[in-house]
Amino acid sequence: MNYLAVFVGGGLGSICRYGIAKAVAPWQSTFPYATLFANVLSCIVLGFFVAQALKGNLSDSVKLLVMVGFCGGFSTFSTFSNETFQLLQSGNFGVAGLNILGNVALCLGCIYLGMLLGK
């Protein structure tokens, strides 16, 4: 049953990630906004559910479904890393640095925001 919860959550998260990529595509530029947006939203969701879990409000199945499955499928460290690598290869060092700083700083802040929302 645990594997099913992770599987379903991961599928839903991946579909949401794909939807964001499609929605942002018309405005995509050199900067990978879709990945940043997905990572930020995933961190808010994860932070919220971490706060709920710390209060004992979540079953193990919900933790696996949302925190492991959904957030794991929705956020995308591998895509972030690949896009940053491509920016570096193409000589867009400033944009690559902004992408690194933006993802790390914003996502840390969004984990905190989500935890505040979950209190």
WOGI-V940824 format. One record per helix or strand of 3 or more residues. SS is the DSSP state (a for helix, b for strand). FROM is the first residue (numbers start at 0). TO is the last residue. If there is no record, write none. Layout:
# WOGI-V940824
ss: <SS;SS>
from: <FROM;FROM>
to: <TO;TO>
This chain:
# WOGI-V940824
ss: <a;a;a;a;a>
from: <1;32;59;76;92>
to: <26;53;73;88;117>
